[in-house]
Structures are given as structure tokens and as C-alpha cells.
């Protein structure tokens, strides 16, 4: 269209026409803003109702747990022999401890509490004395409260009378583990806001634990947990609300704004029509070209489709990479940068649904790591998720960073112990390691196109958390005497961290293959294979070191050898770790996988623990730990999970530090060989593997479950098939990381081992006569 200069009246633009338009725009914008605020106020009311319901439920759950623990203790206290109590209080304490294995500490004091009145409170403990004296004056049941033994050992304490509460024969001071109460609190569902578990005190509430997500300030009022000095406070769900929190006022302001804007627009239209004058802003400035009639064209009308990113066909994504407890495939074939980007969007969609906005991403030393981690980060950020990139770091450091930055979510880009052409993703969302159905849900989201698109781009920052990881371990774990240790990292990413950690706890480190090289030129970084430990055994012998430790490609597995060349299998290491943990946490649950020795159960029971066999897989073990509140877990593959003094994730580097702490702190200063000799062992095989094509191993194990028969054995089928006899056992299961069958055999004698292997050989070849067996 042609343009010509405006004449005459152009300098006399009718500001009276512009003013109503400007005011109408302001009114409409204000009305829309108030409407948005109305929705936020209404939604916050709903969310607060949910938060208060969760607060009430949490108080009931904790009160029930405390009442149950108190009832158990009261039942035993009521059965104490008064004569024994009067004549031999020490014998009474021993008698009570035998019948209350869950009790961490038990002391008896006289009915008058004279010894407490005249105690040196600096040594006796001010809080302890105050609780005892308050119990003497209390009407009814004295409340339970929390206390700390050291920086990480939190307990529940209570005071109970022996005999009549009015004239007690004695007072019992009892300390119980806090873990059952903490686990009960962790099971409470918090759909909105955040719940704070607090210890009430004269100096104000002290935070013990929290559930949910909100960055606001806690309400000053809280709900007391009956029978205790604990309370539950609420942090309201966050919302950007600037109007008064009154729904009717927000609705009124919305109507006034929208109504005023519409009225002004209509008034301006009537004024313009009455003057019958064209708009100088357009018609005086632009002269349109003549309109040339065009031929009539019949246009078919149809609904306009909403733009949506095209779904990815299942044929374009190999479903086999979505495994039981991670995503893993061959780089360039089943795993590409595009798959990583789509996976990031799927993870981002899950996080957005859970109200999570920030995630940690790290990678191991594989050559494909930078490209896959970058693509994953792009997918996450496109879904509106903020990414904290910690660069190349062991998987345990990625987990640690999620705790350090309080994200509750992280992804480790790692192929773990697999060959160099593999890579993958270990995923944690909202504190839960994704596995099985949650992993398959990511696949379904990708192939159906149910991903997060558009919106605000997530942020990105680069942080180095390795120094803090090393400092955190060194601040808690120390070797009482220096040990010389050969550290074999197999050219995996632990080489950049593990030697520094072990040096920081006081050990002399001799590095072996600690240069990070994603081609793994010396040997495969998998300490569960004895062939990969041959160089380490030779290095320990030649150097005269006390011990040799090895780590897998991403640092979450540990292998150990002695100077005699003996490989200390992980199930025996777990016995040693269990003894140590149970010495401080009696009665704790210890979890082990189906590949571990049958001797482990008896060792845990003898140490005062509760043994529990479970399925193989780091995410499956961590989920079971959360469910049971276990303090320690381990797998035959070399994964160890310490909840006691650590965070509960699998960490081979930390497990190595704890092992050296135990050996160096042995009160008799025994050699590692002498300490390991106290751990029972039979005649056993390492993990034996039968290679198959992708997916075939799953089909084989299903046929084996259906057809194999073991007449006189006890079968465990939670993960493959494990057959236990009185003198040994055998196992066959499908690996969830590579397409292989994994077998292991353990027996009390070579003869029993051969018999069990023969039974399995017969059953395996009944399924496939051509199967090549490694035994």
C-alpha cells in the first residue's frame, strides 16, 4: 500500500479519543491481574486445607508410633521383680536391656531422685536432669523428647516410673532410636506446602525433619504431637499474592477492573460513531491502494488443530534401554543425543508435576559423557527445570550434590561398569531413585509426546562439589593409624576423587590406573570380575601395602583384596560393616541382595540386627531402605548403602573409607587378614555370566521359573531363581544392566558345591541344550 504525508489535522490528533483507550487498557489489565490473584487466593485456600489435613495426619501418625513404643516399654517395666530392683539395680538394668533390645540406653534412679538433685549437671546432662525432675512433678504420662549423641545420632528419650507413679520404687531413663519416628513422619503424604517436625524448647522450636516443598516462612502456631514435646508446623504453599487475602474483595476488584475497561471501550466506540470521523491514527496516515477484485475461490472450512510437537514413534526409541533401575544403551545405536534430550524433557515433565524445579546433573569419564549430559540438560531446561551441572564426577558425588543443594533430584550420566561404548542415566526425582514402572513411564511419555514444551527456559549454573564431598567425609571418618592402600580406579572417574578421599582420612595411597580415560586402556572398571583385580593383587604384593581397593567406572562399587591375594567378596564385607553399624544401632535392619552368601543372615542376627533379603538393583535396594528404615544395605556386586552417618545412597568411595576406618580402629590392632578371617566363608564362586542377545536373557529366566524343579530346596523367586539347601545354594537371574544371565553358587564344602552346580546345570540345559555354561 502507498504512503503519503499527513496534512493539516495530523498535528491535531484527538487526545480525547486516546485517553479513554488508555484508561480502558489499564482497567482491563488491572482486572485480569486481580482475576489471576483471585485464582491464587482460592487455590491457596485449597492447598492450605490439604496442608492442615496432612499436619493433623502427621501428628496422629507420630502419636501412634510414640504410644506403641511407650506401651512396649511399660509392659516390660511392669514385670520387673521389686526385690531385684531394690537389692541389685545393676542386675535389674541388665534384665531390662535383655527384654528391650530396641533400647539404646537405660538407667535407673531412685524414687526420690536424690542422686539427680545433687549431680554435676555439666557431666550428667542438663536436659536429662530437667526431664527426670519434670517427670516427678508431672500429672499423667511424662512427655517424650529428642536428644543428640554427637552430631548425627538423634534419639528419643522418656522417663517412666517403676511401681506406682505416686510413690515409684525407681525412675527409668530410656533412650530409643529416632529412626522409626522419622520413618513414620517420612511416610506422611504432603500434597501442598511443607511440614516441619520440631522439638519444642524454651529457646524456640528446633527443626528435626521436613516433608514437602515450599520456600516461605513457617506459621508461628503448630500442632503438638500428643505424649511428646514434638510439634508439627506448616510452611504455607508459596504464591505471589499482593492483594489482601480476602476472596470476595479480590473477586470485586476483578469485576470492577474488567467491567470498567469494557464500559470505557463501549463509550469510546459510541463517541467515535456520533462524530462520524475516521481515526486519524490510521486513515489519515495510510492511504490504501485500490482493491483489485480477485476470482472467487471456494475455501473448505475445518477446525484449526492446536499445534503440538509430533509424538515419537516407538520404533524410533529402543525400549530395551529403559531397564529395571536405570536407562542404558549403546552410544550411537540405541542411545543418542536426541534420546538424551527427550529423556530430559520427560524427567522435566515428571518434576513439574511434582512441583520440583531444580536438578543436579553430573557425568562419568566416558567419551560420550559431555554430549549426552549436554543434551540431557537442554531437555531439562526446555521443560523449565533449572540445572546445576557439576561436570565430570563419580555418581556418589552427584547424589551428594543433590543433598548439598537440597534439590532432591539428580541425574548421573554414566555407563557404570559397562564397556566403553555403553552409557546411561541413573535418575533420582524428589528423593526417589526411579526404577521399574517409573522408568517405563519415562518411555511412555517420550513415545506419546507427553513432554514439557515451551514456557520459561530453565537456568544453568556450573558448580564443583568435589571439595565439599571430600571435606564432608574427612570430617566424620578418620583412620586411627595410617594404612598403606593401593587404589585401582581402572581409569574411571573415581580416579579424580577416591585417592584424595582416602588420603584425607589419614591413609597412604598408592594410585593404580587413576588417570581418567574413557577408553579404559588397562582393564575393565568392574571389580566384581576377579580378572579385573589381577593387577591390583600384584601391586599390593609388590608394594607391601596393607590392602588394595578397587572402584568401578562411576565409583558406586567397591572391591577389596589382601596382600595375600585373597579377594574379599562384598557379602563378607557387608558382615564387617553390619557388625560396626549394629554396635551403635542395635536392632537395625540390614538389607542384602539375593546373590549374597547364606552365612550373612546368621552374622546379622548374631550382631543383634534384623536381616532382610531383597532384589538386586541399586534403585530397588534404596526403595526398600526407605520403606524399612534400614541403616545399612549391600549387594554382591559391590554396592554399599550407609544410612548410619551418611545419606543412604550407594557409594563405593565412602564404603572404602568406612572399611579403612574399621580396620585402622581395631582395638587389638589386628592385620586386615586377621580381621577378615573372623568372617565365615564357604566354598563359593564369583558372579558367573552367560552372554545372550538383548532381551533373550529375560525370556530365558521366565521359562526357567516356569519349568525348573528343585524338589528338596527352598526357592526364592523375588529376583530370578535362588534354591537353598541346608549345605549351600545356587542362583540364576537376568541382569538388568547387560544382556547376560548371572549365576552364583555357595556351599559349605567342595562336594556340596559340585552337587548344587550339577542340579543347576541339568535344569539350565533342559531349557536350552546348547547353552554354554561357565561352570
C-alpha positions in Angstrom: 0.0 0.0 0.0 1.2 3.6 -0.7 2.1 6.0 2.0 1.6 9.9 1.9 2.3 12.6 4.4 -0.5 13.6 6.7 -1.9 17.0 6.2 -3.3 19.7 8.4 -5.1 17.9 11.2 -2.3 15.3 11.7 -0.7 17.7 14.3 -4.0 18.0 16.0 -4.5 14.3 17.0 -7.6 13.9 19.1 -6.2 13.2 22.5 -9.7 12.9 23.9 -10.1 9.7 21.8 -6.8 8.3 23.1 -7.5 8.9 26.8 -10.5 6.5 27.0 -8.5 3.8 25.1 -5.5 4.2 27.5 -7.8 4.1 30.6 -9.7 1.1 29.2 -6.4 -0.8 28.7 -5.3 0.0 32.3 -8.7 -1.2 33.7 -8.6 -4.4 31.7 -5.0 -5.2 32.7 -5.9 -4.5 36.3 -9.0 -6.7 36.1 -7.0 -9.6 34.6 -4.3 -9.2 37.3 -7.0 -9.3 40.0 -8.6 -12.3 38.4 -5.3 -14.1 38.5 -4.9 -13.1 42.1 -8.4 -14.4 42.8 -7.4 -17.8 41.4 -4.2 -17.8 43.5 -6.1 -16.9 46.7 -8.7 -19.6 46.1 -6.1 -22.2 45.2 -4.0 -21.3 48.2 -7.1 -21.8 50.4 -7.5 -25.3 49.0 -3.8 -26.0 49.3 -3.7 -24.8 52.9 -6.7 -27.1 53.7 -4.6 -30.0 52.3 -1.6 -29.0 54.3 -3.6 -28.8 57.5 -5.0 -32.2 56.9 -1.5 -33.5 56.4 -0.4 -31.8 59.5 -3.2 -33.4 61.5 -2.4 -36.8 60.0 1.3 -36.5 60.8 0.5 -35.6 64.4 -1.8 -38.7 64.7 0.8 -41.0 63.0 3.6 -39.8 65.3 1.4 -40.0 68.4 0.5 -43.6 67.5 4.2 -44.5 67.0 5.2 -43.0 70.3 2.3 -44.7 72.1 3.3 -48.0 70.7 6.9 -47.6 71.8 5.8 -46.4 75.2 3.4 -49.4 75.6 6.1 -51.9 74.8 8.5 -50.4 77.4 5.8 -50.1 80.0 4.8 -53.7 79.6 8.4 -54.8 80.4 8.9 -52.3 83.3 5.7 -53.6 84.9 7.2 -57.1 85.1 10.4 -56.1 87.0 10.9 -58.0 90.3 10.7 -55.4 93.1 13.1 -57.4 95.2 15.7 -57.4 92.5 15.1 -53.7 91.9 15.7 -52.9 95.5 18.7 -55.2 96.1 20.5 -55.1 92.8 19.7 -52.2 90.5 22.5 -53.1 88.1 21.1 -56.6 87.7 17.7 -55.0 87.1 19.2 -52.8 84.3 20.8 -55.9 82.7 17.5 -57.8 82.9 15.6 -54.9 81.3 18.1 -54.4 78.5 17.8 -58.1 77.6 14.0 -57.7 77.2 14.1 -54.4 75.5 16.6 -54.9 72.6 15.4 -51.7 70.9 16.6 -49.5 73.8 19.8 -47.7 73.2 20.4 -46.7 76.8 18.7 -47.4 80.1 19.5 -46.0 83.5 17.7 -46.4 86.8 17.4 -43.8 89.5 15.9 -43.8 93.0 12.3 -42.9 93.5 13.3 -39.7 95.3 15.8 -38.7 92.5 18.3 -37.5 95.2 21.2 -38.5 93.0 19.9 -36.3 90.2 19.4 -33.4 92.5 23.0 -33.5 93.7 24.5 -34.4 90.3 27.1 -32.4 88.4 24.8 -31.3 85.6 27.7 -30.5 83.3 28.6 -34.2 83.3 25.1 -35.6 83.9 23.4 -33.5 81.3 21.1 -30.5 81.8 18.4 -31.8 79.5 18.4 -35.2 81.1 18.2 -33.8 84.6 15.4 -31.5 83.6 13.4 -34.3 82.1 13.8 -36.5 85.2 12.8 -33.7 87.6 9.8 -32.7 85.4 8.6 -36.3 85.3 8.5 -36.4 89.1 6.2 -33.4 89.1 4.1 -34.3 86.0 0.4 -35.2 86.2 0.0 -38.3 84.0 2.5 -39.6 81.5 5.7 -37.6 81.2 6.3 -36.4 77.6 8.9 -37.9 75.3 11.6 -35.6 73.8 14.6 -35.8 71.5 18.3 -35.5 72.3 21.5 -35.9 70.4 24.5 -38.1 70.9 27.1 -36.5 68.8 26.4 -34.6 65.6 24.3 -37.3 63.8 22.9 -39.7 66.4 19.4 -38.4 67.2 17.4 -40.3 69.8 14.0 -40.2 71.7 14.2 -40.1 75.5 11.4 -40.8 78.0 11.2 -41.2 81.8 8.9 -43.8 83.3 8.2 -44.9 86.9 8.7 -48.4 88.2 5.8 -49.2 90.5 3.1 -46.6 91.5 3.5 -43.2 89.7 2.7 -41.6 93.1 5.4 -43.4 95.0 7.7 -45.1 92.5 10.3 -47.6 93.5 12.6 -46.1 90.9 12.6 -44.0 87.7 13.8 -45.4 84.4 15.6 -43.1 81.9 15.3 -44.7 78.5 16.7 -43.7 75.1 15.1 -45.2 71.9 16.1 -44.8 68.2 14.6 -41.8 66.5 14.6 -43.6 63.1 11.2 -45.3 63.5 9.6 -42.0 64.3 11.5 -40.3 61.5 10.4 -43.0 59.0 6.7 -42.7 60.2 7.0 -38.9 59.5 8.5 -39.5 56.1 5.6 -41.7 55.0 3.0 -38.9 55.5 1.8 -37.5 52.1 2.2 -33.8 51.8 0.3 -32.6 48.7 0.9 -28.9 49.3 3.2 -26.8 51.4 5.8 -28.2 53.8 5.5 -29.9 57.2 8.2 -29.2 59.8 8.8 -31.7 62.6 10.1 -29.7 65.5 11.3 -30.1 69.1 9.8 -27.5 71.4 12.1 -25.9 73.8 12.5 -22.7 75.9 14.7 -21.2 73.2 12.2 -21.8 70.5 11.4 -24.7 68.2 14.3 -26.8 66.8 13.8 -28.3 63.3 14.3 -32.1 63.2 12.9 -33.0 59.8 10.7 -31.7 57.0 8.4 -33.0 54.3 7.1 -31.3 51.2 8.3 -28.2 49.3 7.8 -24.5 50.0 10.3 -21.7 50.3 8.1 -19.5 52.6 8.2 -18.9 56.4 6.6 -21.3 58.8 3.5 -20.4 60.7 4.0 -19.4 64.3 1.3 -21.8 65.5 1.8 -25.6 65.4 0.1 -28.9 66.3 1.6 -30.7 69.3 2.3 -34.4 69.0 0.5 -35.9 72.0 2.8 -37.6 74.5 5.8 -35.7 73.5 7.5 -32.2 73.3 7.3 -32.5 69.5 5.1 -30.4 67.2 4.2 -30.2 63.6 4.3 -26.7 61.9 3.3 -25.7 58.4 5.1 -23.7 55.8 2.3 -22.4 53.6 2.4 -23.2 49.9 4.2 -20.4 48.1 2.2 -18.0 45.9 2.8 -14.5 44.6 -0.2 -12.7 46.2 -0.2 -8.9 46.6 -3.9 -8.3 47.2 -5.4 -8.8 50.7 -6.0 -12.5 51.3 -9.8 -12.0 51.1 -11.6 -13.9 48.3 -14.7 -11.7 48.0 -12.5 -8.5 47.8 -10.4 -10.0 45.0 -13.5 -11.0 43.1 -14.9 -7.5 43.5 -11.7 -5.8 42.2 -11.6 -8.2 39.2 -15.2 -7.3 38.3 -14.6 -3.6 38.7 -11.4 -3.7 36.5 -12.9 -5.8 33.7 -16.3 -4.1 33.8 -14.7 -0.6 33.8 -12.5 -1.5 30.9 -15.4 -2.8 28.8 -17.5 0.2 29.7 -14.8 2.7 28.5 -14.3 0.8 25.3 -18.0 0.9 24.5 -18.3 4.6 25.5 -15.3 5.4 23.1 -17.0 3.5 20.3 -20.2 5.4 20.7 -18.4 8.8 20.8 -16.5 7.9 17.6 -19.7 6.8 15.9 -21.5 10.0 16.8 -18.7 12.2 15.3 -18.7 10.0 12.2 -15.0 10.8 11.9 -12.3 8.4 10.7 -9.5 7.5 13.1 -6.6 10.0 12.3 -4.1 7.4 13.7 -4.7 5.1 10.7 -6.8 6.6 8.0 -5.0 10.0 7.8 -1.6 8.4 7.7 -2.2 5.5 5.4 -3.9 5.7 2.0 -4.8 2.2 0.8 -4.1 1.0 -2.7 -7.2 0.3 -4.9 -8.6 -3.2 -4.2 -8.5 -5.3 -7.3 -11.3 -8.0 -7.3 -9.9 -11.5 -7.4 -11.5 -14.6 -8.7 -13.8 -16.3 -6.3 -12.1 -19.3 -4.7 -14.1 -21.8 -2.6 -12.3 -22.5 0.6 -13.1 -25.6 2.6 -13.5 -24.8 6.3 -12.3 -27.1 9.0 -11.3 -26.8 12.6 -7.8 -25.5 13.3 -5.7 -28.0 15.1 -3.8 -26.9 18.2 0.0 -27.1 17.5 1.5 -30.0 19.3 5.0 -31.4 19.0 4.8 -34.6 17.0 4.9 -37.8 19.0 8.0 -40.0 18.7 7.2 -43.4 17.2 8.1 -46.3 19.5 10.1 -47.7 16.5 12.5 -44.6 16.8 13.2 -45.3 20.5 14.6 -48.6 21.6 12.5 -49.7 24.5 15.3 -52.1 25.7 17.3 -49.2 27.1 14.6 -48.5 29.7 15.8 -51.1 32.2 14.7 -52.1 35.7 16.6 -49.4 37.5 18.2 -47.0 35.0 18.3 -46.1 31.3 21.3 -47.6 29.5 22.3 -48.4 25.9 25.0 -48.4 23.3 26.1 -44.9 22.2 25.3 -44.1 18.6 22.9 -47.1 18.3 20.3 -47.4 21.0 21.4 -44.2 22.8 21.9 -40.8 21.0 22.0 -37.2 22.0 18.4 -36.8 20.7 17.3 -39.7 23.0 19.1 -37.9 25.9 17.3 -34.6 25.1 13.9 -36.3 25.0 14.7 -38.1 28.3 15.5 -34.7 29.8 12.1 -33.4 28.8 10.4 -36.5 30.2 12.2 -36.1 33.5 11.3 -32.4 33.5 7.6 -33.3 33.0 7.7 -35.6 36.0 9.4 -32.9 38.1 6.9 -30.2 37.1 4.0 -32.5 38.1 5.7 -32.9 41.5 6.3 -29.2 41.9 10.1 -29.6 41.6 12.2 -27.0 39.8 15.9 -27.8 40.2 18.1 -30.8 39.4 21.8 -31.8 39.6 23.5 -33.3 36.5 26.9 -35.0 36.5 28.7 -37.4 34.3 31.5 -40.0 34.5 34.7 -40.1 32.4 33.3 -41.7 29.2 34.0 -40.1 25.9 30.3 -39.7 25.2 29.5 -38.1 28.5 29.8 -34.4 27.6 27.5 -34.7 24.6 24.8 -36.8 26.4 25.0 -34.7 29.5 24.6 -31.5 27.4 21.7 -32.9 25.5 20.0 -34.1 28.7 20.5 -30.6 30.2 18.9 -29.0 27.2 15.8 -31.2 27.5 15.5 -30.5 31.2 15.9 -26.7 30.7 13.4 -26.7 27.8 10.9 -28.2 30.3 11.5 -25.2 32.6 13.9 -27.0 35.0 16.9 -25.3 36.5 20.1 -27.4 36.0 23.1 -27.5 38.3 25.9 -29.0 36.3 28.7 -30.4 38.4 30.7 -31.7 35.4 32.7 -34.9 35.5 32.3 -36.5 38.9 31.6 -40.0 40.4 27.9 -41.0 40.7 28.1 -40.7 44.5 29.2 -37.1 44.2 26.2 -36.4 42.0 24.0 -37.9 44.8 25.8 -35.9 47.4 25.3 -32.7 45.4 21.5 -33.3 45.4 21.7 -33.3 49.2 24.1 -30.4 49.3 21.8 -28.1 47.1 18.6 -29.6 48.6 17.2 -30.4 45.1 16.1 -33.9 45.9 16.6 -34.6 42.2 19.7 -35.6 40.1 20.8 -37.5 37.1 24.2 -39.2 36.8 25.1 -39.8 33.2 27.1 -43.0 33.5 27.7 -46.4 31.9 28.8 -47.6 35.3 30.9 -50.8 34.9 29.8 -51.5 31.3 32.0 -51.4 28.2 33.2 -48.1 26.8 30.6 -48.0 24.1 27.8 -48.0 26.7 26.4 -45.0 28.6 23.2 -44.3 30.5 21.4 -42.4 33.2 20.7 -43.0 36.9 17.8 -40.9 37.8 16.5 -39.5 41.2 13.4 -37.4 41.3 12.1 -35.9 44.6 14.4 -38.2 46.7 13.2 -41.4 44.9 15.5 -43.3 42.7 13.4 -44.2 39.6 13.0 -47.9 38.8 10.8 -50.3 37.0 7.3 -48.7 36.4 8.8 -45.2 36.9 11.4 -45.9 34.3 8.8 -47.3 31.9 6.7 -44.1 32.5 9.5 -42.1 31.0 9.5 -44.2 27.9 5.7 -43.9 27.6 5.9 -40.1 27.9 8.6 -39.9 25.1 6.8 -42.1 22.6 3.4 -40.5 23.2 4.8 -36.9 23.1 3.6 -36.2 26.7 6.6 -33.9 27.3 7.1 -30.4 28.6 7.4 -27.8 25.8 7.8 -24.1 25.7 7.3 -21.9 28.7 10.3 -20.3 30.5 13.7 -21.8 29.8 15.3 -23.3 32.9 18.5 -21.8 34.2 22.0 -23.3 34.2 24.9 -23.0 36.6 28.2 -24.9 36.9 29.4 -25.9 40.3 32.3 -28.0 41.6 31.2 -30.1 44.6 34.1 -32.5 44.9 36.0 -30.4 47.5 32.9 -30.4 49.7 32.3 -34.1 49.2 35.9 -34.8 50.4 35.6 -32.5 53.3 32.3 -34.0 54.4 33.8 -37.5 54.6 37.0 -36.4 56.2 35.1 -34.5 58.9 33.4 -37.7 60.1 35.6 -40.7 59.0 39.3 -41.0 60.2 41.8 -43.8 60.4 43.3 -44.1 63.9 46.5 -45.5 62.4 48.0 -45.0 58.9 47.4 -47.8 56.4 49.1 -48.2 53.1 46.5 -48.8 50.4 46.7 -49.4 46.7 43.8 -47.7 44.9 42.8 -49.1 41.5 40.3 -46.9 39.7 40.5 -48.7 36.3 40.8 -45.3 34.5 37.3 -44.5 35.6 36.1 -41.2 37.1 36.8 -42.3 40.7 40.5 -41.7 39.9 39.8 -37.9 40.2 38.4 -38.2 43.7 39.0 -41.5 45.6 42.7 -41.1 46.2 42.1 -37.7 47.7 39.3 -39.0 50.0 41.4 -41.9 51.4 44.4 -39.6 51.9 42.2 -37.1 53.7 41.2 -39.7 56.3 44.8 -40.5 57.1 45.9 -43.3 54.7 48.9 -43.6 52.5 47.6 -44.0 48.9 49.4 -45.8 46.1 47.4 -44.9 42.9 46.9 -47.5 40.2 45.2 -46.6 36.9 43.8 -43.4 38.4 44.2 -41.3 35.2 40.7 -40.8 33.9 40.4 -42.3 30.4 37.0 -43.3 28.9 38.6 -46.0 26.7 39.7 -48.0 29.8 43.0 -49.0 28.3 44.3 -51.1 31.2 41.4 -53.2 32.3 37.6 -53.0 32.5 36.4 -51.0 35.6 34.3 -53.7 37.2 35.7 -55.1 40.5 33.1 -57.8 40.6 35.1 -59.7 37.9 38.2 -61.3 39.5 40.2 -60.9 36.2 40.0 -57.1 36.7 41.6 -57.4 40.1 44.8 -59.2 39.0 46.9 -56.1 38.6 45.7 -54.8 41.9 46.6 -58.1 43.7 50.1 -57.9 42.1 50.6 -54.2 43.1 49.6 -54.9 46.7 52.1 -57.8 46.9 54.9 -55.9 45.3 54.4 -52.7 47.3 53.9 -54.4 50.7 50.6 -52.4 51.1 48.2 -53.3 53.8 45.2 -53.6 51.5 44.0 -53.0 47.9 40.7 -51.4 47.0 39.1 -51.0 43.5 36.2 -49.0 42.2 34.0 -49.4 39.1 33.6 -46.9 36.3 31.4 -44.4 38.2 32.5 -45.0 41.8 29.5 -46.6 43.4 31.0 -50.1 43.7 33.9 -51.3 45.9 36.3 -54.3 45.5 38.9 -55.4 48.1 41.9 -57.6 48.0 44.5 -58.5 50.7 48.3 -58.7 50.5 47.9 -62.5 50.3 46.0 -62.1 47.1 42.6 -63.0 48.6 39.5 -61.3 47.1 37.2 -60.3 49.9 33.8 -60.6 48.4 31.2 -57.9 49.1 28.9 -60.2 51.1 31.7 -60.8 53.6 32.5 -57.1 53.7 28.8 -56.5 54.5 29.2 -58.7 57.5 32.0 -56.5 58.8 30.0 -53.3 58.1 27.0 -54.8 59.8 28.9 -55.6 63.0 30.2 -52.0 63.1 26.8 -50.3 62.4 24.9 -52.6 64.8 27.4 -51.8 67.6 25.8 -48.3 67.6 22.4 -49.1 66.1 21.2 -52.4 67.8 18.2 -54.0 66.2 18.6 -52.1 62.9 17.5 -53.7 59.6 20.3 -54.8 57.3 19.4 -55.5 53.7 21.3 -57.7 51.3 20.5 -59.0 47.8 19.8 -62.5 46.5 23.4 -63.0 45.4 24.8 -62.9 48.9 26.1 -65.8 51.0 23.8 -67.8 53.2 26.1 -67.1 56.2 25.2 -63.4 56.1 21.8 -63.9 57.7 23.3 -65.6 60.8 26.0 -63.0 61.1 23.5 -60.1 61.2 21.3 -62.0 63.7 24.4 -62.7 65.9 25.3 -59.0 65.9 21.8 -58.1 67.0 20.3 -56.9 63.7 17.4 -57.8 61.5 18.4 -59.3 58.2 16.3 -58.9 55.1 17.0 -60.4 51.6 15.8 -58.3 48.6 16.1 -57.9 44.9 19.3 -56.9 43.1 19.5 -53.3 41.9 20.7 -50.0 43.4 17.3 -48.3 43.0 15.3 -51.3 44.3 17.6 -51.5 47.4 17.3 -47.8 48.1 13.5 -48.0 47.8 13.4 -50.9 50.3 15.7 -48.9 52.7 13.2 -46.1 52.6 10.4 -48.5 53.2 12.0 -50.3 56.2 14.2 -47.6 57.7 17.3 -49.8 57.3 20.6 -48.4 58.4 22.8 -50.4 56.0 22.4 -52.4 52.8 24.7 -54.1 50.4 24.8 -56.1 47.1 27.1 -58.9 45.9 28.1 -56.6 43.0 29.9 -54.2 45.5 27.2 -51.6 46.1 27.1 -50.5 49.8 24.4 -48.2 51.2 25.1 -46.5 54.5 22.3 -44.6 56.2 24.1 -44.6 59.5 26.3 -41.5 59.4 25.7 -41.0 55.7 22.8 -40.4 53.3 21.7 -43.9 52.3 22.9 -43.9 48.7 25.3 -46.4 47.2 28.9 -45.0 47.5 31.9 -47.2 46.8 34.4 -44.5 47.8 32.7 -43.8 51.1 32.4 -47.5 51.8 36.1 -47.8 51.2 36.7 -45.1 53.8 34.5 -46.8 56.3 36.3 -50.1 55.7 39.7 -48.5 56.4 38.3 -46.8 59.5 37.2 -50.1 60.9 40.5 -51.9 60.2 42.6 -49.0 61.5 40.5 -48.7 64.6 40.6 -52.3 65.6 41.3 -52.3 69.3 43.7 -55.3 69.0 45.5 -53.8 66.0 45.0 -56.9 64.0 46.0 -57.1 60.4 43.3 -56.9 57.7 43.8 -60.6 57.1 43.2 -61.4 60.8 40.1 -59.3 60.8 38.7 -60.9 57.6 39.4 -64.3 59.0 36.6 -63.7 61.6 34.1 -63.6 58.7 32.7 -67.0 57.9 33.1 -68.2 54.3 32.3 -71.3 52.4 33.3 -72.5 49.0 31.9 -70.1 46.5 32.1 -68.8 43.0 32.3 -65.2 41.8 29.5 -63.9 39.6 29.3 -66.2 36.6 27.8 -64.8 33.4 26.2 -66.2 30.3 26.0 -63.8 27.4 22.9 -63.6 25.4 21.3 -61.3 22.8 19.4 -58.2 24.0 16.1 -59.3 25.7 16.8 -63.0 25.4 18.0 -63.3 29.0 14.6 -62.0 30.3 12.8 -64.6 28.2 15.1 -67.4 29.3 14.6 -66.6 33.0 10.8 -66.7 32.7 11.0 -70.1 31.1 13.4 -71.3 33.8 11.0 -70.1 36.5 8.1 -72.0 34.9 9.9 -75.3 34.1 12.8 -75.8 36.6 12.2 -78.1 39.6 14.2 -78.3 42.8 12.5 -81.0 44.8 14.2 -80.6 48.2 15.3 -77.0 48.1 13.7 -73.8 49.4 13.1 -71.4 46.5 13.3 -67.6 46.5 11.9 -66.1 43.3 11.9 -62.3 44.1 14.7 -61.9 41.6 15.4 -64.9 39.3 15.5 -68.3 41.0 17.5 -69.0 44.1 17.5 -72.5 45.5 18.7 -73.0 49.1 19.7 -76.3 50.6 21.0 -77.0 54.2 24.6 -77.0 52.9 24.5 -74.4 50.2 22.6 -72.6 47.5 22.6 -71.6 43.8 21.1 -68.7 41.9 20.4 -67.7 38.3 18.9 -64.3 37.4 18.7 -61.9 34.5 21.0 -58.9 34.7 19.3 -55.6 34.4 22.4 -53.8 33.1 23.7 -56.0 30.3 22.1 -58.9 28.3 23.5 -61.7 30.4 22.4 -64.4 32.9 24.1 -64.1 36.2 24.8 -67.2 38.3 26.4 -67.7 41.7 27.0 -70.8 43.9 27.9 -71.1 47.5 28.3 -74.1 49.7 29.9 -75.5 52.9 32.2 -77.9 51.0 33.5 -78.5 47.5 31.4 -81.6 47.3 28.2 -79.7 48.1 29.2 -77.0 45.6 29.6 -79.6 42.8 26.3 -81.2 43.6 24.4 -77.9 43.5 26.1 -76.9 40.3 25.2 -80.2 38.7 21.5 -79.7 39.7 21.5 -76.2 38.1 23.4 -77.5 35.0 20.7 -80.1 34.4 17.9 -77.6 34.8 19.5 -74.9 32.6 20.2 -77.3 29.8 16.7 -78.6 30.0 15.7 -75.2 28.8 18.5 -74.8 26.2 20.7 -77.9 25.5 23.2 -75.7 23.5 23.7 -73.2 26.4 27.4 -72.6 27.0 27.9 -72.8 30.8 30.9 -71.2 32.6 31.0 -73.9 35.3 
